[in-house]
Amino acid sequence: TMPSIFSYQSAEVDWCESNFERSAVIAEYYNTVSGRGSLGPAPGTQDLLWGSRQDGTSMFAFLLLTPLNSLVLEAFSELQGNHGTFFCHLKVPLLPAGVFSMYFHMTLSYVGQLLDELSILWTLAVAYSFWYPQAYFPKWIKTRRHFFWLTGITSVISTLMSFVKPTLNAYALNCIAFHLLYVTRRELKKCNDKRVHRMAAVMVMWWALAITSWISDRWLCWLWQSINFPYFHSFWHLLIAMSLMYCCPLVIYFDVTYEMPSFKPKLEYWPSDSWPIVVPYVTLEEPHKQC
């Protein structure tokens, strides 16, 4: 008989970590609960446009994208109107991405796999809809509303296609990173701010380490199991979270230059520029008053 799609280990994907070694109910223990830790809020939060903070487990990689400082983002919302309100409610699509990823690694179920992958797909679709610069729209797309329809239709088609060969979904989602890197490169060519270039370089470094860990776990599992260290997918969770922590302020920096040209964005780091690992954020200089 066909296994239930909700059953443990009914997914088409099984990562390198051995199943049920640490718990009778959690299939991949370290992939599910890897890396607890937290970072406190940055000081002077009334001046921040964006502040990232990690709470709970690194399994919630996408939760690092969530604007946790509500007061900061509400102030941004007042500055930028409806577009800014999106940042305040970004936690809505991001929360399921973290929860479903945790559920998938805990059960390795077919439903868990699809929920994990589709939640990431739709989170990316929402982010593209609001953040993708209008300067890069296809020529036949004239307004942001039209672009919403394009991303929505593309996401629906991609969702239906994801049921055809689920083992390819993760590879397809990772390929989206190359387009993001391409857009970042084009934006950096127009930017002379060394701090922006530095943040982009750090973001790419964390992403390169993350994707290396992901590929190593997927393709070199035999090697890591032979030395009893099959934990590179849990490293992927932590490293991609670090990359996203730098990516989001960078995206918002470029977004402000397009959507709020009267303001001058500036990248800052908490607690200090000299620390090896920092929490990046964006400040805004007040616009010049006009008569």
Disulfide bonds with the S-S distance in Angstrom:
Cys16-Cys221 2.20
